[in-house]
Amino acid sequence: MTNEAPTQTNFVKGSPILAMARRAAELRLAGRDIVDLTLGEPDFAPPFHIADAAIDAARRPLGYTPSNGIPALRDAARQAVARDRGPIYTDSEIAVGGGAKQVIFNAFLATLKAGDEVIVPTPYWASYPDMVRLCGGTPVGVSCPAQDGFRLLPSALAAAITQNTRWVILNSPGHPSGAVYSREEMEALADVLRGQPHVLVMSDEIYAHILYSKRTYMSIAAVAPDLRDRILLVDGVSKAYAMTGWRVGWGFGPEALITRINAIEGQNCTQTATLSQIAAVAALEGPQEVLSKRNTIYRQRRDAGVAILSGSPALDVTVPDGAFYLFPRLIARSDDVGVADLLLDGGVATVPGSAFGAPGHLRLSFATDTHMLEEGCHRIVKTLGARA
Ligand SMILES: Cc1ncc(COP(=O)(O)O)c(C=O)c1O
């Protein structure tokens, strides 16, 4: 790889979250006692019936599947979205990919051309801007500060839309903020979008089941059925069923878009691994109590983390309504990268808010063993100073 000509992918630096996790792992390997609060991945194993379905299937011949997945998975996902969120989709309105991530990427690849803009409410999941750039578009960050509950205001959305806007991303519950939109808030955003028929909506609902808010979960697809032809509703098994490594996600949307996403999937990797698709069917069709049981555990962890971190005058902690991250604001400091380094010296790995477009914050994952989470939060308070 010497003397290579620059390509249009040279700007991609790789995930800052994984970079921090790697540093934590290296320090641990060198014998340091580090609590790792970097990774947003459930620490639970998936329920056993899911593994059993995969083991049974692995003993049989496993061939290729259609690029939009096995019919059983398409059916199970369609039934799940109708059950949880209301909208009913046909079999030609679903695409399946290697995680929600691949579906989002394929959708951008299918639709973006140079000059197209994608509105990215900020703080954002660190992958969105790079995905947009990789597909030839321009990410346009719109600030959603803590005082607005990290939610996109209709006025801010309206102000950000131009003739070149192709997509707006809505991510509720949000990563890294945990912000969840109420029905009224979604309706207000839908009102703005009704007047802008050239804008598509990327509704990333991967955290839909990790929810603590008393509000009923509201997908824009349920709130604004009249916008259905412009919405891609994305979900998958990664977070809800603790199946990140299985790589199964899907998207529901208008047939023309879905057909193009499926064609890209077919020419890219053919399909999501057959075994993983079978496991995902077992997750969707099996007992669902696991979702509420785990939510109870996540909520206890969230509350424990918030209680400990609130003991530091250096932090302003917002209580998230969903997902499994705390995203405290650093009071009187904006050098979040320096603070994350300081905390690593103090024995706890976090991710600086700059990775999510929000300098002056830190992200901690509470998809982490409760004892480790509490220990990590105590170390943060000790390093940054406790209230007198
Ligand atoms: C907001 C958001 N969307 C999508 C994904 C990717 O999900 P998957 O594992 O299904 O690709 C993540 C993973 O961290 C995420 O945080």
Ligand as a Chemical Component Dictionary entry (heavy atoms), coordinates in Angstrom:
data_LIG
# 
_chem_comp.id                   LIG 
_chem_comp.type                 NON-POLYMER 
_chem_comp.pdbx_formal_charge   0 
_chem_comp.three_letter_code    LIG 
# 
loop_
_chem_comp_atom.comp_id 
_chem_comp_atom.atom_id 
_chem_comp_atom.alt_atom_id 
_chem_comp_atom.type_symbol 
_chem_comp_atom.charge 
_chem_comp_atom.model_Cartn_x 
_chem_comp_atom.model_Cartn_y 
_chem_comp_atom.model_Cartn_z 
_chem_comp_atom.pdbx_ordinal 
LIG C1 C1 C 0 -27.940 4.593  15.902 1  
LIG C2 C2 C 0 -27.418 3.297  15.389 2  
LIG N1 N1 N 0 -27.893 2.827  14.241 3  
LIG C3 C3 C 0 -27.467 1.661  13.738 4  
LIG C4 C4 C 0 -26.503 0.914  14.396 5  
LIG C5 C5 C 0 -26.012 -0.361 13.773 6  
LIG O1 O1 O 0 -26.809 -1.433 14.086 7  
LIG P1 P1 P 0 -26.472 -2.871 13.467 8  
LIG O2 O2 O 0 -25.628 -3.597 14.448 9  
LIG O3 O3 O 0 -27.826 -3.500 13.273 10 
LIG O4 O4 O 0 -25.777 -2.648 12.176 11 
LIG C6 C6 C 0 -25.978 1.375  15.601 12 
LIG C7 C7 C 0 -24.921 0.606  16.305 13 
LIG O5 O5 O 0 -24.246 1.060  17.203 14 
LIG C8 C8 C 0 -26.454 2.585  16.119 15 
LIG O6 O6 O 0 -25.997 3.067  17.280 16 
# 
loop_
_chem_comp_bond.comp_id 
_chem_comp_bond.atom_id_1 
_chem_comp_bond.atom_id_2 
_chem_comp_bond.value_order 
_chem_comp_bond.pdbx_ordinal 
LIG C1 C2 SING 1  
LIG C2 N1 SING 2  
LIG C2 C8 DOUB 3  
LIG N1 C3 DOUB 4  
LIG C3 C4 SING 5  
LIG C4 C5 SING 6  
LIG C4 C6 DOUB 7  
LIG C5 O1 SING 8  
LIG O1 P1 SING 9  
LIG P1 O2 DOUB 10 
LIG P1 O3 SING 11 
LIG P1 O4 SING 12 
LIG C6 C7 SING 13 
LIG C6 C8 SING 14 
LIG C7 O5 DOUB 15 
LIG C8 O6 SING 16 
# 
